[in-house]
Amino acid sequence: MHLSRFLSVSTTVAALVALSAFSGASAATADEAAVSYVALGDSYSSGVGAGDYDGGSGNCKRSNRAYPTLWSNANSPASFDFTACSGARTNDVIDRQLGPVNAGTTLVSISVGGNDAGFADTMTTCVLQGERACLARVEEARAYIANTLPGRLDAVYGAISAKAPNAQVVVLGYPRMYKLNGSCSVGMSEKSRAALNAAADDLNGVTAKRAADHGYTFGDVRPTFTGHEICSGDSWLHSVTFPIDHSYHPTAAGQSGGYYPVLAGAV
């Protein structure tokens, strides 16, 4: 074979190999980009308190400023289903929110457990009934978190895995409500605030453990909310508000600055 012809053939083969490798890399990149995302959970995931609610979501109050929508807007997944709902407990997630979750789902986010533990009732007791009643109600909630909630979380996490065995699941926790010895001069006692923070720590601890045991990623939002608790002077959480259901929920800044970075960092 003449040298010139040999070089020509070699160049052609090399070009075809390079093209094949490039095409394979492009296909892999396309596959990696084809994220199918489902956002499950309670009001902290639906975005109650952040405003700008999707009119079609009704009482679920799914906000266009909630962290799932912020992540979807920033990453353009192939599909995005947002089924989180205000007031949801673990059984509500299992019974009403898992419809879009399937074998093709690659990413799931969820916050759940606060309503099971009686978060809303505990806050109401602490605001309206004084320190003694508050501390007693908090202890009830902490007992539930320690003894009953783990099984409830196992049930919902198991249901997710059964429907989406290959999905990455990110479990988001809850912030502490109060900056202790902060700027609040009225309202509940400092002892009550400390008890509520301790209950939030219990809730996060149990949730993180159950998530880890299912192979899920736990997203701890306490660090991002530090310095932005109620009584901090720069709160990303509502105190008592009207409408009342916004009370003790993240503001739009809490969703974008407190929750969204934690999800983004976990994925």
N, C-alpha and C positions, 0 to 999 in steps of 0.2 A: 504494500500500500504506500502511495506517495505520502511524504510527510505532510504536505498541505492538506491532503484529504483526511489523514489521520487527525490532524489538529481540528479540522472542521467537524468531524464526527464527534470527537471528544468534547468540543465546545457545546454541540447540540445536546449531548447526553447530560452534561453538567447543568445546562440550562433547564432541561426537563426535570432533573432531580431537584434543583432549587425551586422550580415552580410547584412541584408536587409537595415539597416541604412547606412552602409558603401557603399553599391551598389548605394543607392539613392544619397548619397553625391558625389560619383564618377560620376554619370550621370549628376548631376547638374554642377559639375566642367567642365565636357566635354562640356555641353551646353554653359556655360559661355565662354569657350575657343574658341567656334566656331564663331569667328568674321569674318564678311564679310565686307571688307573695300573698299570704293571707294574714290579716291582722285581726286577732281575737281579743276578747277580754271585757273588762268593766269600764267604768266611766273615766278612769285615768288613761285608758287607751282610746276610748271614743272621743275624748277631748272636752268633756263637760267642764265649763269654766273658761274655755278659750274663745268662745263665741264663733261666729261665722259658721253656723250649723248647716249641714246638707238638709234641705227641706224634705227630701224623701226618706230621711232616717227617723222621722217621728220622735217618739219619746226616747229613742236610743241616743239622740243628740250627738251624731258623729260630726266632728268639727273639721273644716278644711284646714285648720291650724294645728290639728293633732299630729303627734309624731309619726304615725303610720303614713299619713298623707304627705307630710314633709319629706319622708324618706322616698316615697314613690315618686314625688315630683322631682327629686334630685337624681334618682337613679333609673327612671323609666323602665321598670320591669316589664316583661312580656305580658304579665297579667297581674292585677291587683284587686283583691276582694277584701272589703272592710266590713266586718260583721260585729265588731266590738259594740257593746251596748251599755248604756247607763244602768246601774243597778244590778248588773249581772253577777251571779254567783257561779261556782264551779258547775253545778248541774245545768244552769242556763247555757253555759258554753257547750256542754255535751249535747244538750237537747235542741239548741236553736242556732248555733253559730258554725258548726262544722260542715255545713253543706258544701262549700267550695273547696274544702280540704280533700285532696286525693293523692294518688300515687305520683302525679306530676308536680305536686307542690314542692318547691325547693326551699322556701323560707316561710316561717311562721313566727309571729311575735304575739306575746300575750302578757297581760297583767291581770291577776285574779287572786282572790283570797280575802281581800279586805272586807267585802260585803258578807262573806261567810262568817267572818269573825265579829260581825256586828259593828263595823266601823262607824256607820252613820248614827246608830243608836247611842254608841259610846260618846261620840262628840256632842250629841244633843244633851245627854245626861250631864256631861262635864260643864257645858255652857249654862244650863238652866238650873241645876240642882245642887251646886256647890261642891266643895272639895271632898267631903266624906262620901257622898254618893258617887262622885266621879271616880275616886280611887277604888271603890268597891266594884264599879262597872268595868273599870280597866282590868282588874284582877280576873273577872269573869272572862273577858276577851282573851287575856293571856293564857288562861287555862284551856280555852277552846283552841287557841293557836297551837299549844303544845300537844294536846291530846287528840283532837278531832281533825284539825285542818290537814295534817300530813296525809291521811287517807283520802280526803277530798281532792287534794292536789294530785295524788297518785292516779285517781280515777280520770281526771281530765287530761293529765299528761299521757296516760296510757291510751286514751281514746285518740289523741292527736297522733301518736306513734303508729297506732293501728291503721289509720287512714293515710298517713304520709310518712312511711317508714324511712324515706331518704332525705327528708327535709331537715334543714338546720332550724332549730327552735330556740328562739331567744326569749327568755322569761324576764320581764322587767319588774323591778321591785317598787317600793314606795318611799317617798322622802320622810324624814322627820318633820313634824309639823312646826316645831317651835325652836327659836334661838333662845336658850336659857339666859337669864339675866340680861335680856335685850331691852328694846325700846318701849315695850308695852307697859303702860302704867295702870291700866284697868283690865277687867276681865277675870278669867279664872286664875287660881293661885299658881305660883311657881311650882309647887309640889305636884299639882295636877298636870301642868305642862310637861314636867319631867317624866311623869308616869305614862303619858301618851307617847312621848318619844321612846320610852323603853318598850312599849307595846309595838311600836313601829319596828324597832330593832328585832324583837322576837319574830315578827311577821316576816321580815327580810331573811332572818337566819333560817327559819323553817323552809321558806320558799327556795332559798339558795341550795339547801341540802337536798330537797326533793328534786329540784331541777338537775343537780349534778348526778344524782342517782339514776336519772333517766337519760343521761348523756346530753343534757341541754346546757346552753350557755345562760348564766345568770347575769343580768345587767343591773348593777347596783347604782341607783340614782342619788343616793345620799351624798356622795362627794360633789356631784354637780349642783345640788341644791344647797350645799353648805354656804352660808352667807346670804341665802335668799329665803330663809324660813320666815314664818310669821314672827314678828317682833324683831326682825333683823334691820328694818329701815329700808330694805330693798327686796321686799317679798315677792317671790314667784308663786305664792299660794294665796288664795283668797281666805280671809277670815269669814266672819258672818256676813253674808251678802243677800241682796235681793236681785234676781230670784234666789230663793233659799237653796236650791239644789247646786248652785255654784260654790256654796260654802265649803271650805277645806278641800278645794280642788286646784290643780295648777292653772295659772293664767296662760295666756298665749306665750308669754316669755318663758314660763315653766315648761311648756311643751317644746319650744324651740331651743331653749338653753339648758333645760334640765333632762328631758327625755330623749330628744332627737340625737344628741351627740353620743349617748350611751348605746342606742340601737346602731347608729352608724359605725361606732367603734367595734361593735361585736360581730358585725356581718363581714 
